[in-house]
């Protein structure tokens, strides 16, 4: 990288972009930031939009992985001790 390039502000996008598909993500972001970005994510669109559910489904379908039904779910507690979710 030459000195002129290192002085340019660089935008950095990570992960999900709330647009309908990868092509729209690429066109929209490149139009907005142009030369101020070195790379773009595809926006995690489609089935990866809800990425944690996507991964849960991928792992659940894997033949070498099984769900341990006897393990309780995570318990999330606020700072004041109130259980937010079990």
PyMOL Python script that loads the backbone (N, CA, C, O; Angstrom):
from pymol import cmd

cmd.read_pdbstr("""\
ATOM      1  N   UNK A   1       0.834  -1.174   0.000  1.00  0.00           N
ATOM      2  CA  UNK A   1       0.000   0.000   0.000  1.00  0.00           C
ATOM      3  C   UNK A   1       0.885   1.246   0.000  1.00  0.00           C
ATOM      4  O   UNK A   1       1.826   1.339   0.788  1.00  0.00           O
ATOM      5  N   UNK A   2       0.591   2.187  -0.867  1.00  0.00           N
ATOM      6  CA  UNK A   2       1.405   3.398  -0.867  1.00  0.00           C
ATOM      7  C   UNK A   2       0.911   4.383   0.187  1.00  0.00           C
ATOM      8  O   UNK A   2      -0.158   4.192   0.767  1.00  0.00           O
ATOM      9  N   UNK A   3       1.690   5.436   0.435  1.00  0.00           N
ATOM     10  CA  UNK A   3       1.373   6.396   1.486  1.00  0.00           C
ATOM     11  C   UNK A   3       0.052   7.102   1.239  1.00  0.00           C
ATOM     12  O   UNK A   3      -0.698   7.356   2.182  1.00  0.00           O
ATOM     13  N   UNK A   4      -0.243   7.421  -0.004  1.00  0.00           N
ATOM     14  CA  UNK A   4      -1.499   8.100  -0.323  1.00  0.00           C
ATOM     15  C   UNK A   4      -2.703   7.239   0.063  1.00  0.00           C
ATOM     16  O   UNK A   4      -3.694   7.760   0.575  1.00  0.00           O
ATOM     17  N   UNK A   5      -2.629   5.947  -0.171  1.00  0.00           N
ATOM     18  CA  UNK A   5      -3.729   5.055   0.179  1.00  0.00           C
ATOM     19  C   UNK A   5      -3.903   4.925   1.686  1.00  0.00           C
ATOM     20  O   UNK A   5      -5.032   4.813   2.164  1.00  0.00           O
ATOM     21  N   UNK A   6      -2.824   4.936   2.434  1.00  0.00           N
ATOM     22  CA  UNK A   6      -2.936   4.776   3.880  1.00  0.00           C
ATOM     23  C   UNK A   6      -3.532   6.002   4.543  1.00  0.00           C
ATOM     24  O   UNK A   6      -4.002   5.904   5.677  1.00  0.00           O
ATOM     25  N   UNK A   7      -3.532   7.156   3.884  1.00  0.00           N
ATOM     26  CA  UNK A   7      -4.107   8.373   4.446  1.00  0.00           C
ATOM     27  C   UNK A   7      -5.615   8.459   4.215  1.00  0.00           C
ATOM     28  O   UNK A   7      -6.296   9.254   4.863  1.00  0.00           O
ATOM     29  N   UNK A   8      -6.141   7.648   3.297  1.00  0.00           N
ATOM     30  CA  UNK A   8      -7.577   7.678   3.017  1.00  0.00           C
ATOM     31  C   UNK A   8      -8.357   7.130   4.201  1.00  0.00           C
ATOM     32  O   UNK A   8      -7.927   6.167   4.836  1.00  0.00           O
ATOM     33  N   UNK A   9      -9.508   7.738   4.505  1.00  0.00           N
ATOM     34  CA  UNK A   9     -10.356   7.110   5.526  1.00  0.00           C
ATOM     35  C   UNK A   9     -10.905   5.797   4.972  1.00  0.00           C
ATOM     36  O   UNK A   9     -11.263   5.713   3.798  1.00  0.00           O
ATOM     37  N   UNK A  10     -10.967   4.800   5.801  1.00  0.00           N
ATOM     38  CA  UNK A  10     -11.440   3.492   5.370  1.00  0.00           C
ATOM     39  C   UNK A  10     -12.692   3.131   6.178  1.00  0.00           C
ATOM     40  O   UNK A  10     -12.682   3.177   7.408  1.00  0.00           O
ATOM     41  N   UNK A  11     -13.746   2.779   5.486  1.00  0.00           N
ATOM     42  CA  UNK A  11     -14.955   2.272   6.138  1.00  0.00           C
ATOM     43  C   UNK A  11     -14.793   0.768   6.310  1.00  0.00           C
ATOM     44  O   UNK A  11     -14.145   0.107   5.498  1.00  0.00           O
ATOM     45  N   UNK A  12     -15.381   0.239   7.364  1.00  0.00           N
ATOM     46  CA  UNK A  12     -15.268  -1.195   7.630  1.00  0.00           C
ATOM     47  C   UNK A  12     -16.653  -1.732   7.992  1.00  0.00           C
ATOM     48  O   UNK A  12     -17.220  -1.348   9.016  1.00  0.00           O
ATOM     49  N   UNK A  13     -17.187  -2.602   7.172  1.00  0.00           N
ATOM     50  CA  UNK A  13     -18.492  -3.201   7.421  1.00  0.00           C
ATOM     51  C   UNK A  13     -18.295  -4.646   7.850  1.00  0.00           C
ATOM     52  O   UNK A  13     -17.448  -5.359   7.311  1.00  0.00           O
ATOM     53  N   UNK A  14     -19.088  -5.067   8.826  1.00  0.00           N
ATOM     54  CA  UNK A  14     -19.004  -6.437   9.307  1.00  0.00           C
ATOM     55  C   UNK A  14     -20.419  -7.005   9.412  1.00  0.00           C
ATOM     56  O   UNK A  14     -21.311  -6.380   9.986  1.00  0.00           O
ATOM     57  N   UNK A  15     -20.607  -8.187   8.856  1.00  0.00           N
ATOM     58  CA  UNK A  15     -21.841  -8.921   9.090  1.00  0.00           C
ATOM     59  C   UNK A  15     -23.068  -8.470   8.335  1.00  0.00           C
ATOM     60  O   UNK A  15     -22.994  -8.094   7.165  1.00  0.00           O
ATOM     61  N   UNK A  16     -24.204  -8.511   9.019  1.00  0.00           N
ATOM     62  CA  UNK A  16     -25.508  -8.315   8.397  1.00  0.00           C
ATOM     63  C   UNK A  16     -25.741  -6.888   7.927  1.00  0.00           C
ATOM     64  O   UNK A  16     -25.389  -5.921   8.603  1.00  0.00           O
ATOM     65  N   UNK A  17     -26.342  -6.787   6.757  1.00  0.00           N
ATOM     66  CA  UNK A  17     -26.758  -5.509   6.184  1.00  0.00           C
ATOM     67  C   UNK A  17     -28.236  -5.692   5.848  1.00  0.00           C
ATOM     68  O   UNK A  17     -28.574  -6.632   5.128  1.00  0.00           O
ATOM     69  N   UNK A  18     -29.134  -4.827   6.341  1.00  0.00           N
ATOM     70  CA  UNK A  18     -30.569  -5.050   6.141  1.00  0.00           C
ATOM     71  C   UNK A  18     -31.056  -4.713   4.731  1.00  0.00           C
ATOM     72  O   UNK A  18     -31.859  -3.799   4.545  1.00  0.00           O
ATOM     73  N   UNK A  19     -30.572  -5.444   3.762  1.00  0.00           N
ATOM     74  CA  UNK A  19     -30.991  -5.296   2.370  1.00  0.00           C
ATOM     75  C   UNK A  19     -31.389  -6.679   1.856  1.00  0.00           C
ATOM     76  O   UNK A  19     -30.984  -7.688   2.432  1.00  0.00           O
ATOM     77  N   UNK A  20     -32.181  -6.738   0.773  1.00  0.00           N
ATOM     78  CA  UNK A  20     -32.772  -8.018   0.363  1.00  0.00           C
ATOM     79  C   UNK A  20     -31.825  -9.091  -0.171  1.00  0.00           C
ATOM     80  O   UNK A  20     -32.104 -10.279  -0.015  1.00  0.00           O
ATOM     81  N   UNK A  21     -30.708  -8.700  -0.799  1.00  0.00           N
ATOM     82  CA  UNK A  21     -29.820  -9.709  -1.383  1.00  0.00           C
ATOM     83  C   UNK A  21     -28.405  -9.160  -1.504  1.00  0.00           C
ATOM     84  O   UNK A  21     -28.173  -7.963  -1.335  1.00  0.00           O
ATOM     85  N   UNK A  22     -27.455 -10.057  -1.801  1.00  0.00           N
ATOM     86  CA  UNK A  22     -26.037  -9.687  -1.859  1.00  0.00           C
ATOM     87  C   UNK A  22     -25.763  -8.640  -2.927  1.00  0.00           C
ATOM     88  O   UNK A  22     -24.979  -7.719  -2.693  1.00  0.00           O
ATOM     89  N   UNK A  23     -26.386  -8.756  -4.087  1.00  0.00           N
ATOM     90  CA  UNK A  23     -26.142  -7.775  -5.147  1.00  0.00           C
ATOM     91  C   UNK A  23     -26.551  -6.378  -4.700  1.00  0.00           C
ATOM     92  O   UNK A  23     -25.831  -5.412  -4.953  1.00  0.00           O
ATOM     93  N   UNK A  24     -27.694  -6.262  -4.043  1.00  0.00           N
ATOM     94  CA  UNK A  24     -28.149  -4.962  -3.543  1.00  0.00           C
ATOM     95  C   UNK A  24     -27.190  -4.427  -2.489  1.00  0.00           C
ATOM     96  O   UNK A  24     -26.904  -3.229  -2.460  1.00  0.00           O
ATOM     97  N   UNK A  25     -26.694  -5.301  -1.630  1.00  0.00           N
ATOM     98  CA  UNK A  25     -25.715  -4.896  -0.614  1.00  0.00           C
ATOM     99  C   UNK A  25     -24.469  -4.331  -1.286  1.00  0.00           C
ATOM    100  O   UNK A  25     -24.024  -3.235  -0.945  1.00  0.00           O
ATOM    101  N   UNK A  26     -23.902  -5.074  -2.244  1.00  0.00           N
ATOM    102  CA  UNK A  26     -22.678  -4.624  -2.916  1.00  0.00           C
ATOM    103  C   UNK A  26     -22.896  -3.302  -3.643  1.00  0.00           C
ATOM    104  O   UNK A  26     -22.070  -2.396  -3.532  1.00  0.00           O
ATOM    105  N   UNK A  27     -23.981  -3.180  -4.377  1.00  0.00           N
ATOM    106  CA  UNK A  27     -24.245  -1.946  -5.138  1.00  0.00           C
ATOM    107  C   UNK A  27     -24.487  -0.757  -4.206  1.00  0.00           C
ATOM    108  O   UNK A  27     -23.968   0.334  -4.443  1.00  0.00           O
ATOM    109  N   UNK A  28     -25.262  -0.965  -3.162  1.00  0.00           N
ATOM    110  CA  UNK A  28     -25.588   0.125  -2.235  1.00  0.00           C
ATOM    111  C   UNK A  28     -24.359   0.602  -1.468  1.00  0.00           C
ATOM    112  O   UNK A  28     -24.084   1.800  -1.413  1.00  0.00           O
ATOM    113  N   UNK A  29     -23.625  -0.332  -0.879  1.00  0.00           N
ATOM    114  CA  UNK A  29     -22.462   0.063  -0.084  1.00  0.00           C
ATOM    115  C   UNK A  29     -21.345   0.639  -0.943  1.00  0.00           C
ATOM    116  O   UNK A  29     -20.725   1.633  -0.564  1.00  0.00           O
ATOM    117  N   UNK A  30     -21.081   0.030  -2.090  1.00  0.00           N
ATOM    118  CA  UNK A  30     -20.007   0.565  -2.937  1.00  0.00           C
ATOM    119  C   UNK A  30     -20.383   1.940  -3.466  1.00  0.00           C
ATOM    120  O   UNK A  30     -19.512   2.795  -3.629  1.00  0.00           O
ATOM    121  N   UNK A  31     -21.665   2.170  -3.736  1.00  0.00           N
ATOM    122  CA  UNK A  31     -22.103   3.494  -4.168  1.00  0.00           C
ATOM    123  C   UNK A  31     -21.992   4.530  -3.063  1.00  0.00           C
ATOM    124  O   UNK A  31     -21.728   5.702  -3.330  1.00  0.00           O
ATOM    125  N   UNK A  32     -22.191   4.104  -1.828  1.00  0.00           N
ATOM    126  CA  UNK A  32     -22.149   5.029  -0.691  1.00  0.00           C
ATOM    127  C   UNK A  32     -20.733   5.351  -0.232  1.00  0.00           C
ATOM    128  O   UNK A  32     -20.448   6.492   0.131  1.00  0.00           O
ATOM    129  N   UNK A  33     -19.843   4.363  -0.241  1.00  0.00           N
ATOM    130  CA  UNK A  33     -18.504   4.584   0.312  1.00  0.00           C
ATOM    131  C   UNK A  33     -17.396   4.568  -0.725  1.00  0.00           C
ATOM    132  O   UNK A  33     -16.274   4.991  -0.446  1.00  0.00           O
ATOM    133  N   UNK A  34     -17.705   4.080  -1.922  1.00  0.00           N
ATOM    134  CA  UNK A  34     -16.750   4.120  -3.029  1.00  0.00           C
ATOM    135  C   UNK A  34     -15.365   3.623  -2.689  1.00  0.00           C
ATOM    136  O   UNK A  34     -15.185   2.477  -2.280  1.00  0.00           O
ATOM    137  N   UNK A  35     -14.391   4.489  -2.861  1.00  0.00           N
ATOM    138  CA  UNK A  35     -12.988   4.110  -2.661  1.00  0.00           C
ATOM    139  C   UNK A  35     -12.563   4.071  -1.194  1.00  0.00           C
ATOM    140  O   UNK A  35     -11.403   3.794  -0.892  1.00  0.00           O
ATOM    141  N   UNK A  36     -13.485   4.344  -0.294  1.00  0.00           N
ATOM    142  CA  UNK A  36     -13.138   4.370   1.130  1.00  0.00           C
ATOM    143  C   UNK A  36     -13.324   3.022   1.818  1.00  0.00           C
ATOM    144  O   UNK A  36     -13.359   2.936   3.046  1.00  0.00           O
ATOM    145  N   UNK A  37     -13.443   1.984   1.017  1.00  0.00           N
ATOM    146  CA  UNK A  37     -13.616   0.654   1.589  1.00  0.00           C
ATOM    147  C   UNK A  37     -12.740  -0.335   0.824  1.00  0.00           C
ATOM    148  O   UNK A  37     -12.648  -0.282  -0.403  1.00  0.00           O
ATOM    149  N   UNK A  38     -12.109  -1.222   1.555  1.00  0.00           N
ATOM    150  CA  UNK A  38     -11.236  -2.212   0.923  1.00  0.00           C
ATOM    151  C   UNK A  38     -11.989  -3.495   0.589  1.00  0.00           C
ATOM    152  O   UNK A  38     -11.638  -4.187  -0.367  1.00  0.00           O
ATOM    153  N   UNK A  39     -13.017  -3.820   1.366  1.00  0.00           N
ATOM    154  CA  UNK A  39     -13.802  -5.038   1.126  1.00  0.00           C
ATOM    155  C   UNK A  39     -15.199  -4.843   1.697  1.00  0.00           C
ATOM    156  O   UNK A  39     -15.425  -3.993   2.559  1.00  0.00           O
ATOM    157  N   UNK A  40     -16.126  -5.645   1.198  1.00  0.00           N
ATOM    158  CA  UNK A  40     -17.515  -5.571   1.642  1.00  0.00           C
ATOM    159  C   UNK A  40     -18.020  -6.965   2.007  1.00  0.00           C
ATOM    160  O   UNK A  40     -17.664  -7.941   1.348  1.00  0.00           O
ATOM    161  N   UNK A  41     -18.847  -7.068   3.053  1.00  0.00           N
ATOM    162  CA  UNK A  41     -19.495  -8.346   3.326  1.00  0.00           C
ATOM    163  C   UNK A  41     -20.665  -8.512   2.362  1.00  0.00           C
ATOM    164  O   UNK A  41     -21.121  -7.533   1.770  1.00  0.00           O
ATOM    165  N   UNK A  42     -21.148  -9.716   2.202  1.00  0.00           N
ATOM    166  CA  UNK A  42     -22.300  -9.921   1.318  1.00  0.00           C
ATOM    167  C   UNK A  42     -23.613  -9.578   2.007  1.00  0.00           C
ATOM    168  O   UNK A  42     -24.673  -9.672   1.389  1.00  0.00           O
ATOM    169  N   UNK A  43     -23.562  -9.188   3.254  1.00  0.00           N
ATOM    170  CA  UNK A  43     -24.743  -8.748   3.979  1.00  0.00           C
ATOM    171  C   UNK A  43     -25.461  -9.820   4.766  1.00  0.00           C
ATOM    172  O   UNK A  43     -26.437  -9.532   5.459  1.00  0.00           O
ATOM    173  N   UNK A  44     -24.988 -11.068   4.672  1.00  0.00           N
ATOM    174  CA  UNK A  44     -25.629 -12.182   5.374  1.00  0.00           C
ATOM    175  C   UNK A  44     -27.134 -12.176   5.120  1.00  0.00           C
ATOM    176  O   UNK A  44     -27.934 -12.164   6.055  1.00  0.00           O
ATOM    177  N   UNK A  45     -27.501 -12.185   3.847  1.00  0.00           N
ATOM    178  CA  UNK A  45     -28.903 -12.148   3.460  1.00  0.00           C
ATOM    179  C   UNK A  45     -29.453 -13.566   3.310  1.00  0.00           C
ATOM    180  O   UNK A  45     -28.735 -14.542   3.522  1.00  0.00           O
ATOM    181  N   UNK A  46     -30.707 -13.669   2.950  1.00  0.00           N
ATOM    182  CA  UNK A  46     -31.317 -14.981   2.727  1.00  0.00           C
ATOM    183  C   UNK A  46     -31.405 -15.790   4.004  1.00  0.00           C
ATOM    184  O   UNK A  46     -31.772 -15.266   5.056  1.00  0.00           O
ATOM    185  N   UNK A  47     -31.065 -17.082   3.912  1.00  0.00           N
ATOM    186  CA  UNK A  47     -31.205 -17.953   5.084  1.00  0.00           C
ATOM    187  C   UNK A  47     -30.243 -17.587   6.207  1.00  0.00           C
ATOM    188  O   UNK A  47     -30.434 -18.011   7.346  1.00  0.00           O
ATOM    189  N   UNK A  48     -29.203 -16.798   5.895  1.00  0.00           N
ATOM    190  CA  UNK A  48     -28.254 -16.399   6.944  1.00  0.00           C
ATOM    191  C   UNK A  48     -28.670 -15.117   7.648  1.00  0.00           C
ATOM    192  O   UNK A  48     -27.956 -14.646   8.533  1.00  0.00           O
ATOM    193  N   UNK A  49     -29.812 -14.542   7.274  1.00  0.00           N
ATOM    194  CA  UNK A  49     -30.271 -13.294   7.889  1.00  0.00           C
ATOM    195  C   UNK A  49     -30.385 -13.450   9.405  1.00  0.00           C
ATOM    196  O   UNK A  49     -29.976 -12.570  10.163  1.00  0.00           O
ATOM    197  N   UNK A  50     -30.933 -14.553   9.825  1.00  0.00           N
ATOM    198  CA  UNK A  50     -31.019 -14.857  11.256  1.00  0.00           C
ATOM    199  C   UNK A  50     -29.903 -15.852  11.554  1.00  0.00           C
ATOM    200  O   UNK A  50     -30.164 -17.037  11.763  1.00  0.00           O
ATOM    201  N   UNK A  51     -28.658 -15.372  11.574  1.00  0.00           N
ATOM    202  CA  UNK A  51     -27.480 -16.230  11.539  1.00  0.00           C
ATOM    203  C   UNK A  51     -27.428 -17.260  12.649  1.00  0.00           C
ATOM    204  O   UNK A  51     -26.956 -18.374  12.420  1.00  0.00           O
ATOM    205  N   UNK A  52     -27.887 -16.935  13.825  1.00  0.00           N
ATOM    206  CA  UNK A  52     -27.775 -17.908  14.910  1.00  0.00           C
ATOM    207  C   UNK A  52     -28.737 -19.071  14.677  1.00  0.00           C
ATOM    208  O   UNK A  52     -28.405 -20.219  14.972  1.00  0.00           O
ATOM    209  N   UNK A  53     -29.916 -18.783  14.155  1.00  0.00           N
ATOM    210  CA  UNK A  53     -30.870 -19.846  13.815  1.00  0.00           C
ATOM    211  C   UNK A  53     -30.323 -20.678  12.657  1.00  0.00           C
ATOM    212  O   UNK A  53     -30.465 -21.900  12.642  1.00  0.00           O
ATOM    213  N   UNK A  54     -29.702 -20.010  11.693  1.00  0.00           N
ATOM    214  CA  UNK A  54     -29.080 -20.712  10.568  1.00  0.00           C
ATOM    215  C   UNK A  54     -28.048 -21.716  11.089  1.00  0.00           C
ATOM    216  O   UNK A  54     -28.032 -22.871  10.662  1.00  0.00           O
ATOM    217  N   UNK A  55     -27.193 -21.276  12.005  1.00  0.00           N
ATOM    218  CA  UNK A  55     -26.169 -22.174  12.555  1.00  0.00           C
ATOM    219  C   UNK A  55     -26.786 -23.294  13.380  1.00  0.00           C
ATOM    220  O   UNK A  55     -26.312 -24.430  13.341  1.00  0.00           O
ATOM    221  N   UNK A  56     -27.834 -22.982  14.123  1.00  0.00           N
ATOM    222  CA  UNK A  56     -28.514 -24.010  14.908  1.00  0.00           C
ATOM    223  C   UNK A  56     -29.039 -25.107  13.983  1.00  0.00           C
ATOM    224  O   UNK A  56     -28.895 -26.293  14.279  1.00  0.00           O
ATOM    225  N   UNK A  57     -29.646 -24.710  12.867  1.00  0.00           N
ATOM    226  CA  UNK A  57     -30.167 -25.690  11.908  1.00  0.00           C
ATOM    227  C   UNK A  57     -29.049 -26.505  11.262  1.00  0.00           C
ATOM    228  O   UNK A  57     -29.182 -27.717  11.088  1.00  0.00           O
ATOM    229  N   UNK A  58     -27.946 -25.843  10.907  1.00  0.00           N
ATOM    230  CA  UNK A  58     -26.809 -26.547  10.301  1.00  0.00           C
ATOM    231  C   UNK A  58     -26.261 -27.594  11.269  1.00  0.00           C
ATOM    232  O   UNK A  58     -26.016 -28.738  10.886  1.00  0.00           O
ATOM    233  N   UNK A  59     -26.074 -27.195  12.517  1.00  0.00           N
ATOM    234  CA  UNK A  59     -25.537 -28.126  13.511  1.00  0.00           C
ATOM    235  C   UNK A  59     -26.527 -29.248  13.827  1.00  0.00           C
ATOM    236  O   UNK A  59     -26.122 -30.398  14.000  1.00  0.00           O
ATOM    237  N   UNK A  60     -27.812 -28.925  13.903  1.00  0.00           N
ATOM    238  CA  UNK A  60     -28.823 -29.944  14.203  1.00  0.00           C
ATOM    239  C   UNK A  60     -28.899 -31.003  13.107  1.00  0.00           C
ATOM    240  O   UNK A  60     -29.216 -32.161  13.380  1.00  0.00           O
ATOM    241  N   UNK A  61     -28.611 -30.610  11.871  1.00  0.00           N
ATOM    242  CA  UNK A  61     -28.655 -31.549  10.748  1.00  0.00           C
ATOM    243  C   UNK A  61     -27.374 -32.368  10.584  1.00  0.00           C
ATOM    244  O   UNK A  61     -27.332 -33.296   9.775  1.00  0.00           O
ATOM    245  N   UNK A  62     -26.332 -32.033  11.342  1.00  0.00           N
ATOM    246  CA  UNK A  62     -25.059 -32.740  11.200  1.00  0.00           C
ATOM    247  C   UNK A  62     -25.156 -34.109  11.882  1.00  0.00           C
ATOM    248  O   UNK A  62     -25.574 -34.191  13.037  1.00  0.00           O
ATOM    249  N   UNK A  63     -24.776 -35.179  11.185  1.00  0.00           N
ATOM    250  CA  UNK A  63     -24.924 -36.523  11.749  1.00  0.00           C
ATOM    251  C   UNK A  63     -24.047 -36.807  12.971  1.00  0.00           C
ATOM    252  O   UNK A  63     -24.351 -37.721  13.737  1.00  0.00           O
ATOM    253  N   UNK A  64     -22.984 -36.058  13.166  1.00  0.00           N
ATOM    254  CA  UNK A  64     -22.086 -36.310  14.294  1.00  0.00           C
ATOM    255  C   UNK A  64     -22.438 -35.472  15.524  1.00  0.00           C
ATOM    256  O   UNK A  64     -21.727 -35.513  16.528  1.00  0.00           O
ATOM    257  N   UNK A  65     -23.537 -34.712  15.449  1.00  0.00           N
ATOM    258  CA  UNK A  65     -23.920 -33.839  16.563  1.00  0.00           C
ATOM    259  C   UNK A  65     -25.336 -34.195  16.996  1.00  0.00           C
ATOM    260  O   UNK A  65     -26.219 -34.400  16.164  1.00  0.00           O
ATOM    261  N   UNK A  66     -25.539 -34.266  18.310  1.00  0.00           N
ATOM    262  CA  UNK A  66     -26.894 -34.481  18.813  1.00  0.00           C
ATOM    263  C   UNK A  66     -27.184 -33.477  19.923  1.00  0.00           C
ATOM    264  O   UNK A  66     -26.284 -33.048  20.645  1.00  0.00           O
ATOM    265  N   UNK A  67     -28.445 -33.116  20.043  1.00  0.00           N
ATOM    266  CA  UNK A  67     -28.865 -32.154  21.060  1.00  0.00           C
ATOM    267  C   UNK A  67     -28.984 -32.884  22.391  1.00  0.00           C
ATOM    268  O   UNK A  67     -29.594 -33.950  22.474  1.00  0.00           O
ATOM    269  N   UNK A  68     -28.397 -32.302  23.431  1.00  0.00           N
ATOM    270  CA  UNK A  68     -28.490 -32.867  24.774  1.00  0.00           C
ATOM    271  C   UNK A  68     -29.769 -32.329  25.413  1.00  0.00           C
ATOM    272  O   UNK A  68     -29.788 -31.208  25.922  1.00  0.00           O
ATOM    273  N   UNK A  69     -30.826 -33.119  25.387  1.00  0.00           N
ATOM    274  CA  UNK A  69     -32.126 -32.678  25.886  1.00  0.00           C
ATOM    275  C   UNK A  69     -32.199 -32.488  27.386  1.00  0.00           C
ATOM    276  O   UNK A  69     -33.119 -31.830  27.873  1.00  0.00           O
ATOM    277  N   UNK A  70     -31.257 -33.044  28.137  1.00  0.00           N
ATOM    278  CA  UNK A  70     -31.290 -32.941  29.594  1.00  0.00           C
ATOM    279  C   UNK A  70     -30.543 -31.721  30.131  1.00  0.00           C
ATOM    280  O   UNK A  70     -30.480 -31.523  31.344  1.00  0.00           O
ATOM    281  N   UNK A  71     -29.982 -30.912  29.252  1.00  0.00           N
ATOM    282  CA  UNK A  71     -29.245 -29.722  29.677  1.00  0.00           C
ATOM    283  C   UNK A  71     -30.200 -28.531  29.664  1.00  0.00           C
ATOM    284  O   UNK A  71     -30.797 -28.234  28.629  1.00  0.00           O
ATOM    285  N   UNK A  72     -30.355 -27.837  30.812  1.00  0.00           N
ATOM    286  CA  UNK A  72     -31.270 -26.696  30.843  1.00  0.00           C
ATOM    287  C   UNK A  72     -30.746 -25.545  29.970  1.00  0.00           C
ATOM    288  O   UNK A  72     -29.540 -25.420  29.759  1.00  0.00           O
ATOM    289  N   UNK A  73     -31.659 -24.712  29.469  1.00  0.00           N
ATOM    290  CA  UNK A  73     -31.225 -23.574  28.649  1.00  0.00           C
ATOM    291  C   UNK A  73     -30.501 -22.534  29.499  1.00  0.00           C
ATOM    292  O   UNK A  73     -30.556 -22.566  30.729  1.00  0.00           O
ATOM    293  N   UNK A  74     -29.829 -21.625  28.826  1.00  0.00           N
ATOM    294  CA  UNK A  74     -29.151 -20.542  29.538  1.00  0.00           C
ATOM    295  C   UNK A  74     -30.168 -19.696  30.291  1.00  0.00           C
ATOM    296  O   UNK A  74     -31.287 -19.485  29.824  1.00  0.00           O
ATOM    297  N   UNK A  75     -29.774 -19.226  31.434  1.00  0.00           N
ATOM    298  CA  UNK A  75     -30.629 -18.357  32.232  1.00  0.00           C
ATOM    299  C   UNK A  75     -29.978 -16.974  32.223  1.00  0.00           C
ATOM    300  O   UNK A  75     -28.828 -16.822  32.633  1.00  0.00           O
ATOM    301  N   UNK A  76     -30.709 -15.984  31.762  1.00  0.00           N
ATOM    302  CA  UNK A  76     -30.178 -14.627  31.688  1.00  0.00           C
ATOM    303  C   UNK A  76     -30.782 -13.793  32.802  1.00  0.00           C
ATOM    304  O   UNK A  76     -32.001 -13.665  32.910  1.00  0.00           O
ATOM    305  N   UNK A  77     -29.912 -13.226  33.631  1.00  0.00           N
ATOM    306  CA  UNK A  77     -30.345 -12.446  34.778  1.00  0.00           C
ATOM    307  C   UNK A  77     -29.823 -11.020  34.657  1.00  0.00           C
ATOM    308  O   UNK A  77     -28.652 -10.793  34.354  1.00  0.00           O
ATOM    309  N   UNK A  78     -30.719 -10.061  34.900  1.00  0.00           N
ATOM    310  CA  UNK A  78     -30.318  -8.650  34.881  1.00  0.00           C
ATOM    311  C   UNK A  78     -29.452  -8.338  36.092  1.00  0.00           C
ATOM    312  O   UNK A  78     -29.309  -9.159  36.998  1.00  0.00           O
ATOM    313  N   UNK A  79     -28.882  -7.148  36.095  1.00  0.00           N
ATOM    314  CA  UNK A  79     -28.031  -6.683  37.183  1.00  0.00           C
ATOM    315  C   UNK A  79     -28.755  -6.682  38.520  1.00  0.00           C
ATOM    316  O   UNK A  79     -28.122  -6.842  39.564  1.00  0.00           O
ATOM    317  N   UNK A  80     -30.097  -6.501  38.506  1.00  0.00           N
ATOM    318  CA  UNK A  80     -30.863  -6.439  39.753  1.00  0.00           C
ATOM    319  C   UNK A  80     -31.398  -7.804  40.197  1.00  0.00           C
ATOM    320  O   UNK A  80     -32.169  -7.886  41.154  1.00  0.00           O
ATOM    321  N   UNK A  81     -30.994  -8.869  39.507  1.00  0.00           N
ATOM    322  CA  UNK A  81     -31.396 -10.213  39.885  1.00  0.00           C
ATOM    323  C   UNK A  81     -32.643 -10.738  39.206  1.00  0.00           C
ATOM    324  O   UNK A  81     -32.977 -11.912  39.361  1.00  0.00           O
ATOM    325  N   UNK A  82     -33.344  -9.894  38.453  1.00  0.00           N
ATOM    326  CA  UNK A  82     -34.547 -10.334  37.750  1.00  0.00           C
ATOM    327  C   UNK A  82     -34.149 -11.231  36.579  1.00  0.00           C
ATOM    328  O   UNK A  82     -33.282 -10.878  35.778  1.00  0.00           O
ATOM    329  N   UNK A  83     -34.797 -12.399  36.491  1.00  0.00           N
ATOM    330  CA  UNK A  83     -34.528 -13.314  35.387  1.00  0.00           C
ATOM    331  C   UNK A  83     -35.218 -12.773  34.136  1.00  0.00           C
ATOM    332  O   UNK A  83     -36.436 -12.596  34.112  1.00  0.00           O
ATOM    333  N   UNK A  84     -34.423 -12.513  33.101  1.00  0.00           N
ATOM    334  CA  UNK A  84     -34.947 -11.979  31.849  1.00  0.00           C
ATOM    335  C   UNK A  84     -35.481 -13.107  30.986  1.00  0.00           C
ATOM    336  O   UNK A  84     -36.539 -12.985  30.368  1.00  0.00           O
ATOM    337  N   UNK A  85     -34.741 -14.202  30.950  1.00  0.00           N
ATOM    338  CA  UNK A  85     -35.143 -15.330  30.118  1.00  0.00           C
ATOM    339  C   UNK A  85     -34.510 -16.600  30.645  1.00  0.00           C
ATOM    340  O   UNK A  85     -33.368 -16.602  31.103  1.00  0.00           O
ATOM    341  N   UNK A  86     -35.254 -17.657  30.576  1.00  0.00           N
ATOM    342  CA  UNK A  86     -34.713 -18.972  30.929  1.00  0.00           C
ATOM    343  C   UNK A  86     -34.749 -19.836  29.708  1.00  0.00           C
ATOM    344  O   UNK A  86     -34.341 -20.996  29.761  1.00  0.00           O
TER     345      UNK A  86
END
""", "prot")
cmd.dss("prot")
cmd.show_as("cartoon", "prot")
cmd.util.cbc("prot")
cmd.orient("prot")
